[in-house]
Every structure is written in C-alpha cells, then in structure tokens.
C-alpha cells in the first residue's frame, strides 16, 4: 500500500515552518499514542505521524523528500527504517518525545522543572497551610499571632543516601512498544537521593495586618517543607478566620451595629451614645425616627488594608417595645392610644387602603 504524503499526514502545508510541524505532530502523537489509543489503528497512525515528523523536521531529509518524494527518503525514516528506534540521533523529534512523555506520565513540569539526564534535580519543598483564629478587634487593628506547624526538615548530622529504586539515576526507564520511556523516580522524586528527613514541630509569630478579612491568606516564604538537592523550601500559607462579635458585623471595611431606642426617643428625638470600634460616640436621633432606620457614621469602620482610610459604621436603630409596664406607664400609653389615630399617618394610610380593598 502506498504511503500518504507526509504533509497530508501532519495536516500542514509545504511551506509550514518547523514550529508548526512540531505542534502538528505533538497533537497527533498525544491523540494516537498506544497508551491513549490502544489497538492496531492507533498504533499505525502514531507510527505514520512519527515517520512523517522525523523526515520533515530534518532539513536534509526534508529537502530530499520535497525533491524526490518518498523515494528520496526510503530507509531514512528513523526507527521505521533508520536511527529513531535504533539508537540514532533523535534531534527535534527527541525533544518532542521528552515533552510528550512528561505530559503523559508526569515526569516533567512542576515547580522543580523537568528532570532527567543532564538536567538539574533540585526540587522545591511542599507548601503548607494553617488556619489562625483572631478576634474582630485583632483583625480590625492588626495583631501578632503564634501558629504551630509540623514540617519536614533534614535531620541534623545526616547525609543523603542513594535511592535504592533508581540507583541514583533519578529516573525509571521502561520499554513501551518500540521505544523506551523515562519517568522521574516516584520514590525519590527524581533527585536520585533519599535524604534522611524528620518531622519537626515549630511555632512561628505571624503579623496580622490591620483590616484583614476572614478567609484571606498570608504567605510566609520559605517556612514550608525543606527542598531537596539544593532546592528551596516551600512556603507557609496562613488563612485568617475571624471570630463572631457580640455587637458588630462586617461587610468589607464597613461595620454594622443594631442599637435599641425607646418609643419616646424615636418619637421625640434624642441624643444617644452608640458603640464603635474606637469607643462610644454621640449620635442624634431625629424626631419621628422609624424602627430599622439606618444611620451612617463616616470613617468609623475598619481601616483599609495598607492604611488608606477607613470604612463607615452603619447603625440600625430598632424601636424597642417594653414588655413590662408600671401602672403610670400603662395609663400614659392608654392616653397615647387615644391620640394615635390622628398622629400616626403611616398607620392611618394603611388601614384606609385595607378598607378600600374590601369595599
């Protein structure tokens, strides 16, 4: 059976640059690799794409192919007739296979970079996380908190030992069909060595900045697990959790508070004291204030992160109904009830609407 045109196999034009050819081949290799697409059809298409890519990525072979077609490269198709599977020069195709296998089998990428022969085996330590509980005021004004963590460190006075799984190579090789796959050693993580590590409990002081909100995280660089082969330590992330307050609630940098007032204060108006994060302040209640009216105290909220101003405090006044009346109070309320029909426009308007509704 005659071979298909190599450009057709990869789906590229004859003028396609090398990077476009690489990209096209990589896409097909990921799609038809036997591990992802088992069966004769997938293997055949994988071989066909690999053969086409090896020729078109080699300038000398590509020139012969462009001039003479398949006849110009017969027997030059790498592992399918040449050096690819027989220990020859992989060239660009070899680099693509390195990337391909890293993606498929997890031997590349990651924070420590790709590992393998001739590449750095330094590996970054793992990040850690901890939650710290602070009071409403500690979050608003800032504070110092202590947190305890358990992290991996290298045992003092010990030296790293050669990994017994990969024998110090940092990688495990296995045969996969007609080629060999290299993976980072799962036991030593590609370092080739097994440092004697122990877990150590540490207590750290954490500065909580003024204005931080619940759920936000602080980063302590280098306070995570120790790295290996000279790699840096991981980081520690401290998540802040704010305890509930008896009086205050928070929304962003604004503080909310409910303040009870009496019937007479609401009707006649009054000067009352209300709590804020910085102590009590005086606030005027206008005559005729309705229950659940919101009043704003500018700048009495929480400091914005970085110190750029403050939020506001929102006061919700709640007219409180007395539950126990003295004899004198009861008489006064009875007299008041006789006058409410003319002095309560909201109630009068409501009942007039009800009356019209049912006529």
Secondary structure, DSSP 8 states (H G I E B T S, - for coil): -----HHHHHT--TT--HHHHHHHHHHHHHHH-TTTS-SHHHHHHHHHHHHHHHHHTSHHHHHHHHHHGGGGTTT-SGGGTSSTTTT---HHHHHHHHHHHHHHHS-S-STT---STTS---B----EEEEEEE-HHHHHH-EEEEEEEEEEEE-TT---EE-TTTTTSSEEEEEETTEEEEEE-TTTTTSSEE--EEEEEEEEEEEE-TT--TT-EEEETT-SS--BTT-----EEEEEEE---SS-EEETTEEEEEEEE-HHHHHH-EEEEEEETTEEEEEEE-TT--TTEEEEETT-S-B-TTS--B--EEEEEEE---SS--HHHHHHHHHHHHHHHHH-HHHHHHHHHHHHHT-
